[in-house]
Amino acid sequence: MIETVIMVTMPSEKRAEILQTFKAMLGEIRSEPGCISCNCYVDIEAENILLFQEQWENREDLNTHLRSSHFSVLIGVMNLLDSEPDIRFNTIAATAGTEVLIEARAQ
């Protein structure tokens, strides 16, 4: 699985426009082949910081997405920013659930 994490700091005067665009893209991206999830979050302590997170089944699906019109829209939005977004692509080899928490707390 590959996780895409994009963190942006939105200029206050463009916040509504940026949020609206990211929100409009969620459903479109979620319907792309290989998309496991796609979500957008706003920092509760700094309302101008937005975190956009996607999870993809494999690199091929991610690459197709990165060439898509949907991602081109996101690039256009990122051009409205005053500073460069922080973009990360994380390859995840394994995941675990609450069993990790239970095991750690039992020790």
C-alpha positions as CSV (number, residue, x, y, z in Angstrom):
1,M,0.0,0.0,0.0
2,I,1.2,3.5,-0.7
3,E,0.0,6.5,1.3
4,T,0.1,10.0,-0.1
5,V,0.1,12.8,2.5
6,I,-0.1,16.4,1.4
7,M,0.0,19.1,4.0
8,V,-0.7,22.7,3.0
9,T,-0.9,26.0,4.8
10,M,-3.8,27.9,3.2
11,P,-3.8,31.7,3.0
12,S,-6.8,33.0,5.0
13,E,-8.3,34.8,2.0
14,K,-8.2,31.6,-0.1
15,R,-9.2,29.1,2.6
16,A,-12.8,28.7,1.5
17,E,-11.9,28.2,-2.2
18,I,-9.2,25.7,-1.4
19,L,-11.4,23.7,1.0
20,Q,-14.3,23.7,-1.5
21,T,-12.0,22.4,-4.3
22,F,-10.4,19.6,-2.1
23,K,-13.9,18.6,-0.9
24,A,-15.2,18.4,-4.5
25,M,-12.4,16.1,-5.5
26,L,-12.8,13.5,-2.7
27,G,-15.6,11.5,-4.5
28,E,-13.8,11.6,-7.8
29,I,-10.6,10.4,-6.4
30,R,-12.2,7.7,-4.3
31,S,-13.8,6.2,-7.5
32,E,-10.4,5.8,-9.2
33,P,-9.1,2.2,-9.6
34,G,-6.8,1.2,-6.8
35,C,-7.9,4.0,-4.4
36,I,-8.4,2.5,-0.9
37,S,-9.2,5.8,0.8
38,C,-9.1,9.6,0.3
39,N,-9.7,12.0,3.1
40,C,-9.2,15.7,3.9
41,Y,-8.6,17.1,7.4
42,V,-8.3,20.5,8.9
43,D,-6.0,21.0,11.9
44,I,-8.1,21.9,15.0
45,E,-5.4,24.0,16.4
46,A,-4.4,25.8,13.2
47,E,-7.5,26.2,10.9
48,N,-5.3,27.2,7.9
49,I,-3.5,23.9,7.9
50,L,-5.0,21.2,5.7
51,L,-4.0,17.5,5.5
52,F,-5.0,15.6,2.4
53,Q,-4.4,11.8,2.6
54,E,-4.8,9.1,0.1
55,Q,-4.1,5.3,0.2
56,W,-3.4,3.3,-3.0
57,E,-3.3,-0.4,-3.6
58,N,-0.1,-0.2,-5.6
59,R,2.4,2.1,-7.4
60,E,0.8,1.6,-10.8
61,D,-2.6,2.9,-9.5
62,L,-0.9,5.8,-7.8
63,N,1.0,6.7,-10.9
64,T,-2.2,6.6,-13.0
65,H,-3.8,9.0,-10.4
66,L,-0.8,11.3,-10.4
67,R,-1.3,11.7,-14.2
68,S,-5.1,12.2,-13.9
69,S,-7.1,15.3,-14.4
70,H,-8.2,14.9,-10.7
71,F,-4.6,15.4,-9.5
72,S,-4.1,18.2,-12.0
73,V,-6.9,20.1,-10.2
74,L,-5.1,19.6,-6.9
75,I,-1.9,20.9,-8.4
76,G,-3.8,23.9,-9.6
77,V,-5.1,24.5,-6.1
78,M,-1.6,24.1,-4.6
79,N,-0.5,26.9,-7.0
80,L,-2.7,29.2,-5.0
81,L,-0.6,28.7,-1.9
82,D,1.9,31.2,-0.5
83,S,4.3,28.3,0.4
84,E,5.2,25.0,-1.0
85,P,3.1,22.1,0.2
86,D,4.7,19.2,2.1
87,I,4.1,16.1,-0.1
88,R,5.0,12.6,1.1
89,F,4.6,9.2,-0.5
90,N,4.9,6.5,2.1
91,T,5.2,2.8,1.2
92,I,3.5,0.7,3.9
93,A,4.6,-2.9,4.1
94,A,2.3,-3.9,7.0
95,T,-0.4,-2.6,9.2
96,A,-1.9,-3.7,12.5
97,G,-4.9,-2.9,14.6
98,T,-5.9,-2.7,18.2
99,E,-4.0,-5.9,19.0
100,V,-0.9,-3.7,19.2
101,L,-2.4,-1.4,21.7
102,I,-3.7,-4.4,23.8
103,E,-0.3,-6.1,23.7
104,A,1.6,-2.9,24.7
105,R,-0.7,-2.1,27.6
106,A,-0.6,-5.7,28.9
107,Q,3.1,-5.5,29.5
